[in-house]
Amino acid sequence: MKSLKKTAQFLGLNRSMGAMLVMVILLGMGEKMGERFLPIYLLAIGGSVYAVGFLNALDNFLSAIYSWIGGYVSDKVGYKKALMIYTLFSIFGYLIIILFPSWQAVLTGAIFFISWTALSLPAILSLVSSTLKKEKQTMGVSVHSLIRRIPMALGPLFGGILIQMYGILVGARIAFMVALAFALLSLVFIYFFIEDRQEEKLPIANIVETVKSMPAELRTLLVSDILIRFAEQIPYAFVVVWIMQSNQQSAVNFSILTMIEMAVAMIIYIPVAYLSEKISNKTIVSITFFFFTIFPLVLLFSKGMPMLMFAFVIRGLKEFGEPTRKALIVKLANEGSKATTFGTYYLLRDIVVSIASLFSAYLWTISPQVNFITASAFGLIGTLIFIAYGKDQRATL
């Protein structure tokens, strides 16, 4: 019993954290069963390659808008009510896709469910900030990131099996039906088991005032992060196309690659969270940015399954310092408006990145090589800027 208590203390677990983690698994499993195959599903029901590019741009644009909305709503009504509202959003989106099997309906439904993470993350981080001591917040964010990878790994596997068994059209719709059921179950779970111990609220500033209140360290990180996300998002929607069409791999094989990515990320989260208390943020985040930069190049030269597996190990390693970066944003934010500051950071980042995502379809029509190399070039610039100008702060600030 003592050992379990010590483990829980080390990991920053309490009742609210535990309830939130179960919710993340339920919603994540449903979401990832169908979401990772949306590009292939879009093509199968008559959408063009530009519809795929638009879907990815839509995801990034909505992530930007929803991040700020999610933070504002969370600071306004509390993270528990906010999470219930966001889950209802997803349920509505799933219903649209299930009832109307057309590529136009997919894009419409995606407006409501594809960016649940963006909506909910400020509320979840507000929960972490409100229920954990400052020295344990990085660990709390890391545990959330680790648990979030469980459905990210298993969801695509189950979705891939459904597609393998029933074909893309039927299998994807069944996956969304399962996602709807999990979302309904999550709604019940949020209502009965998540406590709302919100920090004392301050008057919520507008976007301009929030940006002005950001410390210089946060602004430098933001600039570098934008360029790094170019490296991630330019090839993002076409990774599944590259693997399944260009490399003739099955949906199950793609799911296995995704599981490898998630397994690597999960393995490193807790050790890196502990390491973040010993070495500087700059070192940890710089290593993270390096893996973001090289993944598109490694993927470009990956033709068979063994090399693809290695590429997805690299893709998993890009999560090396992500929890540290997220926790630092929250710690540097003003008390009483942490969710809003976090949401504003993501609003600015993802609006810019959504432009790169829309441009990605044009790069792909030139050639996959142009798409991947351009992505890595942006990553290299972002990494060098952060190494040159990023502040050497520790995650325990």
N, C-alpha and C positions, 0 to 999 in steps of 0.2 A: 504493500500500500504506500509506504514511504517513497519507494523508488518511482511509482507512478506519479506521485505528487511532485517529486523533483523533476521528472521528465516534463510534466505539464508546465511547471514553472520555467524550466529551461526553454521550452518552445513557446512560452507566452500564451498558454491556453487557459481559457476560463469558459463559463457557460455561454456567454454571448459569442465568443470566438468559435466555440465548438458548433453552435447552432448555425452560424454563418457558413462554416466550412461544409456542413451537410447540404445546405441550400445551394452552395456553389457546385457541388457534385451533381445534384439533381438537375439543376438548370443547364449546367455545362454538358452533361451527357446528352440531353435532348437536342441542344443547340448544335453540337458538333457532329451528330449523326448525319445531318443533312447539309449543314453550312459549308463543310469542306468540299462537297461535291457540287455546289451550286454552279460553278463555271461549266462543268460537263453537262449538268442538267439543263442549263440555259441553251447550250448548243444543241442538245438533243430535242428540245421542243421548239426549235426554229430560230433561236437567237443567233446573232452574228458574233464575230470576234470583238466587234466594237461594243456589243451589249455586255460581253465579259469585262472589257476594260471599263465600261461605265459602271458596272456593278462594283468593281474594286474602288473606283473613284467615289461612288456613292457611299461605300462603307467608310472611307476615310473622311469624307465631308461630314457625314452624319456623326462619326466619332468625334469630330471637332465640335459640332454644334451640341451634341448630346453630352459631351464632357462638361461643358459649361452649364447646360440646363440641369444635368445630374447633380453637379455641385451646388447650384443655387437651390434646387428643390430640397436637397438633403439638409442644407443649412437652415432652410425655411421651415420644414415640417418634421425634421428628424429622419435618421437613416432608416428606421423600420418602416414608416409609412412610405418613404421614397422607394424602398425596395419592392413594396407591394405594387406601387404604381407602375414601376418599370416592368414587372413581371406581367401585368395586365397588357402592357404594350406588346410584349412578345407573343402572348396568347392570340391577340388580334391578328398579328402578322402571320402566324402559323395557319390560322383559319383561312386567310385569303389564299395562301398557296395551296392548301388542301382542297378548297372548294373550286378554285379557278386555275386549272392546269394550262397556263399560257406563259410565255416569257414576259409579257407585260405585267401579269399578275405576280410573277416572281419578283420583279423589280419593285412593284408596289408593296408587296408583303415584306420585302427586305427592309423597307423604310422603318418598319415597326420592330423587327426582331434581330436584324443583323448586327446592331450596335448595342445589344444589351450590356455587354461588358463596359462600354464607354459610359453608359448611363449609370450603371451600378457601382463602378470602381470608386468614384468620389465618396459615395455613401459607405462603402466597405472600409475605405481608409479612414473615414471619419469614425466608424465603429472602432477600428484598431486604435486610433488616437484617443478616443474617449474611454476605452476600457483597459488599456495597457500603459504601464509606466514608460517614460520616454526612452530609457535604455533598452526596453524590450520591443520597441515599435518596429525596428528593422527585422527582428526575428519574427514578429507577427506578420509583417508583410511577406516575408520569405515563406512562412508556413502557408499563407493564403496562395502564394504563387505556386508552391509545390502541389497543394491539393487541387488547384485549378487545372494542373496538367494531367490529373487522372482522367477526367472526362475528355480532355483534349487528345489523349492517347487512345482511350477505349472507344469514344464516340465514333471517330472515323472508321475504326475497325468494324464495329457493328453496322455502320452505314454501308461500308464496302461490302460486307457479307450480304446485306439485303439487296444491294445493286447486283452483285454476282448471281444471286438466286433468282431475282425477279426482273432484272434488266434495269436500265437507268430510269426510265419513266415511272414504272410502278414502284421500284425499290426506293427511290428518292421520296415519293409521296408517303410510303409507309413510314419512312424515317421521320418525316415531319409530323405524322400522326402520333408517333411515340414521343416526339419533342413536345407536342401539345399536352399529352398526358402528364409528362414530367413537370411541365410548367404549372399545370393545375395543382399537382401535388406540392410543388414548391410554395405556391401561394398559401396553401393551408399551413404549411410548415412555418413560413415567415410569421404568420399571424399568431400562432400559438407558442412558438418557442424562442423567438428573438426578442431580447429586451431592448428598450430604447433609453439608454443612459447618455443622452446628448450633452455635449459640453455647453456651457453658457453661451447663448447666442449674442452676437454683436450686430448692429445694423449692417446689412449686406451692401457692399460697395458695387458700383458699376464696373464694367470691364476695364475702362481706362484707369480708374482709381486702383483697381486690383493690380494692373500691370505696373503702375507707378510704385506700388508698395513692394513689388518683388525686389529682393536683394540682388546685387550685381552677380553673385555666384549663380543664382537661379537663371538669370538672363543669358549668361555665357553657356550654361548647360543647355538651355532651350535652343540656341542657335546651332550648336553642334548636334543636338538631338534631331533637329529638322533634317539636316543633311544625311544623318545616319538612317533616318526613316525613308529618305529617297532610295537608299541602297536596299532597304527591305521591301518597299512597296512597289517599285518599278517592276520587279519580276514576280511579285507575290501571287497574283491571280493566274499567272501562266506556269507556275511550278507544276501544278497537277496536269496541265496540258503537255508540258515538256516530258513529263514522266510517262503518262498514259498514251499519248499520241506519238510524240517524237521518238520515245524509247520503247514503245510497245509493251509497257508494263500494265498489269491488271489493277483493278481497283483495290483488291486485297493487298497486292504488293505495295501500292501507295499507302495504304493504311498501316502496313508494317513499318514503312519508312517513317510515318508520322509517330508511331509508337516509339521508335528508336529516338527520335527527336525529343519527345516528351520524357522518356526514361532518363536521358542524359541530363536534361534540365532539372528533373526532380532529384537526381543524385547529388547535384552540385549545390542546390539551394541552401540547405542547412549548413554545410561547411563554410560556404561563402558568407552567410549571415553571421556566423561566429567570427570569421576572418575580418569582417567589416569593422569589428570592434578593436582590431589589432593594427590594421594598415589603413592608408588613406583612401578616401572615396575616389580620388583621381586615378589611382592605380587600378582599382577595381573596375571603374567605368571605362577607362581606356582599354582594358583587356576586352570588355564587352563590345565596344565599338570595333575593335579589330576583327572579331568573329563576324559581326554584321557585314564588314567590308569584304571579307574573303569568300563568304558563302556563295554569292552568285558566280564567281570565277570557278570555284570547285565544282559547282553544279554543272557549269558549262562543259567541263571536261569529264563529266561522269556519264558513261554510256551504259554500262552493265549494272546489275543489281549490287555487286560488291562495292563499286565506286559510289553508287547512289547512297548506299548505307553509310559510307564514310562522309559524304556530303551532308547527310542529315544528322550525323554526330556533330559536325561543325554548326549546323543550324541549332542544335540543342545547346551548344556551348555559348551561343549569343545571349542566352539568358543569364550568363554568369553574374552580372552586376545589376540586372533590372530591378530586383527588390530594393537594393541599396539606393538606386536612383529615385524610385518612387517614395521610399521612406524619407529621403532627404528633402524632397519637395514638401512633404507634409510638415516636417520638423522646422523648415525655414518659413513656413506660412504663418500669418498672424493668428493668434488664438481667437477662436470664435468664428473664423471664416476659412478654415483649412480646406474644406471641401470645395468652396468657391475658388480659392487660389489654385488648387489642383486642377479643377475643371477649366479654369482660364488658361493655364499652361497648356493643357491638351487641346483647347480650342485653337489657340494660336498655332500650335505645332501641326495639328491635323488638317487645318484649312489649307495651309501651304502644301502639305504632303499630298492632299487630295488632287492638286493640280498635276503633280508628278505621276500619280496613279492613272489619271486620264490620259496623259502623254504616253503611258506605257504601251497602250495598244498600238500606237503609231510606230514605236520602236520595234515592237514584235513583228509588225508587218514588213519591216525592213529585213530583220532576221533576229532569231533568238540570241545570236552572238552580240549584236548591237545592244539589245535590251540588257543582257547580263553585264556586259563590260561597262556600259553607262552607269548602271547601278553601283558597281564597285568603285567607279571613279568618284561618285558623290560620297560614298562611304569613306574613302581615303581622305578627301578634303575635310569632312566633318571630324574625323579622328585627329588629323593634324592640328586643326583649330583648337580642339579640346586639350590636346597635349601642350600646345603653346600657351593658351590663355585660361584654361580651366583652373579653378582654385583647388588647392590641396587640402580639402576639408574632410573631417571624419564623420561617419554616419551617426555618431552619438551626439552631434551638436544639438 
